[in-house]
Each structure stands twice: as structure tokens, then as C-alpha cells.
Amino acid sequence: MSDSKLETKTFYDALNQNELIGSKCANCGHVAIPQRYICPVCHSEKMERLVFSGKAELAAYTVIYIPPTEMVNAGYDAKHPYCTGIVTLAEGPRMSAQIIGLDLSQPQDIKIGMPLKMTIIDRGPEGSTKKVLAFEPA
Amino acid sequence: MTKKLARGVAVVGVGMSKFGAFPDKTSRDLFVEAYKELKTSVQKGFDPNDIEAFYMGNFSSDQFERQSHLAPIVASWIGLSPVASVRIEDACASGGVALRQAVLGIASGQYDVVLVGGLEKMTDLPGAQVTDALASAADTMFEIPAGFTFPGFYAAMATAYMNEHNGDLDALLKVGIKNHVNGALNEKAQFNQTIPDVMAGKVAKAIQKGLPVPEWKDEMDFLRDPKANPMIAWPLRLFDCSPVSDGGAAVLLVAEDLVAKYTDQPIFVIGEGQASDGSLPERASLSHVPSAVAAGEQAYAMAGKTPADIDFAEVHDCFTIAEIMASEDLGFFKPGEGWKAAMDGKTARDGEKPINTSGGLKAKGHPVGASGVAQVVEVWKQLHGTAGARQLPGTPRIGLTHNVGGTGQTSVVHIFERRF
């Protein structure tokens, strides 16, 4: 791989290039997201950068009515809630991300296990948006 | 190999401030209140000069009060300088971890008498800033950008739990009702009101203001009413969440061989355990807290006890789902049975495994750094038979405390035994 940097912030550098990255242990094969210098399973330091396919399924979710400041600034409130969740990537590990494109009027109808695909969204007030990882129904 | 404490450690006194919102008080004021109560609780009294170290749990006085390096200040405020004073930060488990460090300090032989404190002053900040401060206990680089809040994390765990175990969300409401029943009997609780008390209060207020009088069939009807109990993070509503609180709590620990100098009614620490974990997505299961299982197993092994030996427990119910998961993680109920136990009243004071007789974090309040220490205050009262109207029958012998930081990045468990 041309870019093998594992510094923590390279996760967001890659995301800005529409890539979701992690690491794969050359010794035991364990896949991690975000990327790690040291394998959390076998402690090997032979870590390679991995680009995820972006395919995933929903593992857990919530619909948030009382948002933190960053999401308030992005226009969300009790009348404009959003879904966030934990997804299981096709390559194995899980990641937290906002889930877009769902009907939030009946949160109980959102199905754990539903197939999702990665998307990058621009979040924040106009003029000062930032690129954020999200998933949407596949 | 089972680890044992190198020497015995006993609790000889406890105290806590009232929990609530106190605009005129700082965290040090609240700790002084707790410490003064502790002094009166030591049967034979004690000389403050006996105290050799102070371990203090506090999550974030930096964010809540713009004050870091708090431990020496608090130590000075109660006349302890120049003893070693340490602030311990492990999010909402700060208090339980401070307790554990004090236990280890005595067990090691380094100290004979140690004061444990827990304190937090949260209500000075506006609500959104409190939410942001609490969120800093999660991974701010990789979890918070997803839009998560702490109610959100536990809400997501609730969806995973209920999906995996085909559970009923009504079980969450039952936990809240039960903890308010207990909290109503605790004069120190932030909400010493039952849910029917809360309902009656709302009706009285409406009548007084000449507004339409709300009508609810029963507690469940009230808790399902989105106006009375608004959604915070689906499926968690307002009454599923512990409040933002101010408070302090204190525990005095002494080495086994010095106990008789202070009391004839000691409570011994017979087991302790602590474990850590990565952030929520990293875990194999999202429907329980692996670090709590590990901490519990360590504590049971050290104590030579099983979950069946525990007469009652104070568990970390920062959200109602957390109590259900704790009741399984600690082995009181099998995985998938915790929600049913809550529905069937098995965790009520007259149930087979009473949980959170104090009202728990839900009703007693959750000044985060104080919570793990305040749990010991309840264990002390129940084991001494001095819990008043909420006293368990038959004066229990063994109690357990379970204190969790974040979503389970830290868990700490202690087991206590009455030896008199």
C-alpha cells in the first residue's frame, strides 16, 4: 500500500478522501477500526493499513432527541431528531456512525441487522461543515 | 490463581451529603457535609490525625467547576494536610476506583487508616455543556463524532439487548418505578418521591395554575406519556436517566488489626475487582458489559462467594437498562433473564435479590465521582440495620457494589461482609 501511515489522525485524512481505513495485523489477521499500531489480539507490531469496502449491517441504534452541542449546531433538536448507531462492517469490526435515510417516526421499526452502506456527509452550519462518516440503507 | 488482599481491610465509618442541585454550594462544601456525618458514624470516634492518606474520586471538576488539582484543596478543607491526597478519575467509576486504591493502600501495608472520598458538582453548567462534559468520558475522536450522547450509548445497548433477548421495553419503566419507590424512603435522595408522588405533584400544579388537569390510568400510563416523560434517546426517556447532581460521600477504612480501636461493628471488604475495556463498538457483545463481568468474577473469587451468597447489591443504574445488564453481568440472573426479573419484581426490596435499595443513581442522584462511594454508604446502613423505612428484613450479612465508568471502559466491584 502506498500510504501506510497509522497515526490516529490519518483516519480523518482518509475520510476526507472518501476512504474508511483501519488496520490488519500481518501476524494474526485481526482487523481493527480505527487503525492501531499494536495488534489488540496478538500484540504484533506488523500492522498494515486496510481500506474498508463500506458494506455493513446495523448492530445497535438510537434516535437522539436531546443532542450534544455539535449536533445542535448542525440543526438537530427534539423536533428534528437523528439516528446514530453501531454498525458491523463486512470485514468484521464495528464502528459508531450516524445513520441517515431512515424513517425516524417509528424508531421501533428500525431493524437491527439491516444492510447498510457507507457514505460521507457534510455536517455543521453552512460555511463551516466537516466531513463525517455515516451509513445509509444499502 | 485467586488473589487475596495481603491483609484485611474494614469500613469503620461512612457519610454522605444530601444529593441534589445546590446552587450555593461547591464540591468541597458538599464533601465537608459528608465528612462531618462520617465522623459521627464511627462508633468509638477517631482522631483525624490518624488518617494517613486521602483517595478522592472525582470525574471532572476541571469541566464542571474550572478547578483541577482538587484533592489537596479538599484535604485542606477538612484539616488533613499534609497527608498524601490523590484525585482518581475513571469517569463515573471514579468513586469506586478511589475506594479500591485505598483498599490496596492498606492491604499493601503502606497505610493503616485511609479516608476515601467521592464528590462532584455538576449543576453549575448549562445542560448542553453537562452533556458535552459527560461525553468526554467516551472516545471523543471516534465515538462522539457519530452524534452519540451518554443516554444514546445506553439506548443503543438497550436496542441490542432487547433484540438479542426478545425483551420488553416495559422492563425499563419497571426499573425506574422500583428505584423511585426506594428513593422515596431515602432522605438523602435527590428524588425522594415515588412515581405516583410525581404524578400527584403534576396534577396539583396544573390545578394551581388553572391548566388542563392531566389524567393517567397508572404509573405505566404516565411513563408512556411523551409529554410527561419525554424521549431523550429512543428507547430511553427522561425517567430512564439518572439526573445531573451535586453531592459528596466519604468512607473511612482501617487495617484489620486496628479495627477494635474504632468500632465493634465493622464491615469487611472481602472481595474487590476491576477491569477495563475499549470503546463500545470494540466489544464482542453490545448487550452486556464485559468489564463488569470480569470485575465481578475477580471479586467473587477473592471473597470465596457466589452470586447466590449476595444478600443485596447497589449497582450502577445510570440508565434503567444499565441495571438490567448489571443484574446479569454480576450473575444474579442468567443472560436474557434480567429484564424478566425486573418485570416480576425480583429486584424490589421484598424480592429475591434486592437491587438499589437506596434508590440507585436513578432516584438518589448521580454526582458522578461520588456515586461509587455513596453505594458503600447504603451497604453500611443495610448491614447495620440502620436503613430506616427501606431496611431489608433480617439484617443482611453480605452486600455488593458495582460501579461503571463510561459505557463499561471501567468497571469496579466490591463485596462487603458484616462481622458482628
Chai-1 contact restraints between the chains, C-beta under 6 A:
chainA,res_idxA,chainB,res_idxB,connection_type,confidence,min_distance_angstrom,max_distance_angstrom,comment,restraint_id
A,P34,B,F142,contact,1.0,0.0,6.0,A-B,restraint_1
A,A60,B,A156,contact,1.0,0.0,6.0,A-B,restraint_2
A,A60,B,T159,contact,1.0,0.0,6.0,A-B,restraint_3
A,A60,B,A160,contact,1.0,0.0,6.0,A-B,restraint_4
A,A60,B,L286,contact,1.0,0.0,6.0,A-B,restraint_5
A,Y61,B,A156,contact,1.0,0.0,6.0,A-B,restraint_6
A,Y61,B,T159,contact,1.0,0.0,6.0,A-B,restraint_7
A,T62,B,G152,contact,1.0,0.0,6.0,A-B,restraint_8
A,T62,B,A155,contact,1.0,0.0,6.0,A-B,restraint_9
A,T62,B,A156,contact,1.0,0.0,6.0,A-B,restraint_10
A,T62,B,A233,contact,1.0,0.0,6.0,A-B,restraint_11
A,T62,B,W234,contact,1.0,0.0,6.0,A-B,restraint_12
A,V63,B,W234,contact,1.0,0.0,6.0,A-B,restraint_13
A,I64,B,G152,contact,1.0,0.0,6.0,A-B,restraint_14
A,I64,B,A233,contact,1.0,0.0,6.0,A-B,restraint_15
A,Y65,B,M231,contact,1.0,0.0,6.0,A-B,restraint_16
A,Y65,B,I232,contact,1.0,0.0,6.0,A-B,restraint_17
A,I66,B,I232,contact,1.0,0.0,6.0,A-B,restraint_18
A,P68,B,T131,contact,1.0,0.0,6.0,A-B,restraint_19
A,P68,B,D132,contact,1.0,0.0,6.0,A-B,restraint_20
A,P68,B,A135,contact,1.0,0.0,6.0,A-B,restraint_21
A,P68,B,T149,contact,1.0,0.0,6.0,A-B,restraint_22
A,T69,B,A128,contact,1.0,0.0,6.0,A-B,restraint_23
A,T69,B,D132,contact,1.0,0.0,6.0,A-B,restraint_24
A,M71,B,G147,contact,1.0,0.0,6.0,A-B,restraint_25
A,Y82,B,G147,contact,1.0,0.0,6.0,A-B,restraint_26
A,T84,B,A146,contact,1.0,0.0,6.0,A-B,restraint_27
A,T84,B,G147,contact,1.0,0.0,6.0,A-B,restraint_28
A,T84,B,F148,contact,1.0,0.0,6.0,A-B,restraint_29
A,I86,B,A156,contact,1.0,0.0,6.0,A-B,restraint_30
A,I86,B,P281,contact,1.0,0.0,6.0,A-B,restraint_31
A,R94,B,P281,contact,1.0,0.0,6.0,A-B,restraint_32
A,M95,B,P281,contact,1.0,0.0,6.0,A-B,restraint_33
A,S96,B,E143,contact,1.0,0.0,6.0,A-B,restraint_34
A,S96,B,A146,contact,1.0,0.0,6.0,A-B,restraint_35
A,S96,B,P281,contact,1.0,0.0,6.0,A-B,restraint_36
A,A97,B,A146,contact,1.0,0.0,6.0,A-B,restraint_37
A,Q98,B,A146,contact,1.0,0.0,6.0,A-B,restraint_38
A,Q98,B,G147,contact,1.0,0.0,6.0,A-B,restraint_39
A,P107,B,W234,contact,1.0,0.0,6.0,A-B,restraint_40
A,I112,B,N163,contact,1.0,0.0,6.0,A-B,restraint_41
A,V132,B,P145,contact,1.0,0.0,6.0,A-B,restraint_42
